[in-house]
Amino acid sequence: QLKRVRSATVKVDLRWLCNHLTRWQLLGRDFNVQELALIAVFAKQTTTDPEQFVLHPQPLEYNYAEFERLLLGMAYHIFIA
């Protein structure tokens, strides 16, 4: 087992998440790749205005706060769909 270190930042890769969403049968049933892309942009950006979007050096890696926004976006999309 890996020891968790408080100073290490949590990074989640979107490609890794897509593999698990496919395995759990959420991707393709509850939402498709285009909808997941919109949710991923919502999670990565802090504003809804495209003119104010910030370019990120690693756009497919999500830290803890962005991953929470990604989960919130997926849960909301599944709830309203």
C-alpha positions as CSV (number, residue, x, y, z in Angstrom):
1,Q,0.0,0.0,0.0
2,L,1.1,3.5,-0.6
3,K,1.4,5.8,2.3
4,R,-0.6,9.0,2.0
5,V,1.4,12.1,2.6
6,R,-0.4,15.3,3.5
7,S,1.9,17.5,1.4
8,A,1.3,15.5,-1.8
9,T,-1.3,17.0,-4.1
10,V,-4.0,14.8,-5.4
11,K,-4.1,14.5,-9.2
12,V,-6.8,12.6,-11.1
13,D,-6.4,12.1,-14.8
14,L,-9.5,12.4,-17.0
15,R,-8.5,9.4,-19.2
16,W,-8.2,7.2,-16.0
17,L,-11.6,8.5,-15.0
18,C,-13.1,7.7,-18.4
19,N,-11.9,4.1,-18.2
20,H,-13.6,3.7,-14.8
21,L,-16.8,5.4,-16.0
22,T,-16.9,3.0,-18.9
23,R,-16.3,0.0,-16.5
24,W,-19.1,1.3,-14.2
25,Q,-21.4,1.7,-17.3
26,L,-22.0,5.4,-16.7
27,L,-20.2,6.6,-19.8
28,G,-22.5,5.8,-22.7
29,R,-25.6,5.2,-20.6
30,D,-26.1,8.3,-18.4
31,F,-24.0,10.7,-20.5
32,N,-21.8,10.6,-23.6
33,V,-18.3,11.9,-24.3
34,Q,-19.5,15.3,-25.5
35,E,-21.5,15.9,-22.3
36,L,-18.5,14.7,-20.2
37,A,-16.4,17.2,-22.1
38,L,-18.7,20.1,-21.1
39,I,-18.7,18.8,-17.5
40,A,-14.9,18.6,-17.6
41,V,-14.7,22.3,-18.7
42,F,-17.1,23.3,-15.9
43,A,-14.9,21.5,-13.4
44,K,-11.6,23.0,-14.7
45,Q,-12.7,26.6,-15.2
46,T,-14.0,28.9,-12.4
47,T,-16.1,31.1,-14.7
48,T,-18.8,30.5,-17.2
49,D,-17.6,33.2,-19.6
50,P,-15.5,31.6,-22.4
51,E,-13.6,34.9,-22.8
52,Q,-12.3,34.6,-19.3
53,F,-11.2,31.0,-19.5
54,V,-7.7,30.3,-18.3
55,L,-5.3,28.0,-20.2
56,H,-4.0,25.2,-17.9
57,P,-0.6,23.5,-18.5
58,Q,-2.2,20.1,-17.7
59,P,-5.8,20.3,-18.9
60,L,-6.6,16.6,-18.3
61,E,-5.3,16.5,-14.7
62,Y,-7.7,17.5,-11.9
63,N,-6.7,18.5,-8.4
64,Y,-8.9,17.8,-5.4
65,A,-11.2,20.8,-5.8
66,E,-11.6,20.4,-9.5
67,F,-12.3,16.7,-9.1
68,E,-15.1,17.6,-6.6
69,R,-16.6,20.0,-9.2
70,L,-16.3,17.2,-11.8
71,L,-18.2,14.8,-9.5
72,L,-20.8,17.5,-8.8
73,G,-21.3,18.2,-12.5
74,M,-21.7,14.5,-13.3
75,A,-24.2,14.0,-10.4
76,Y,-26.2,17.0,-11.4
77,H,-26.3,15.9,-15.1
78,I,-27.5,12.4,-14.1
79,F,-30.1,13.9,-11.8
80,I,-31.6,16.2,-14.4
81,A,-31.3,13.8,-17.3
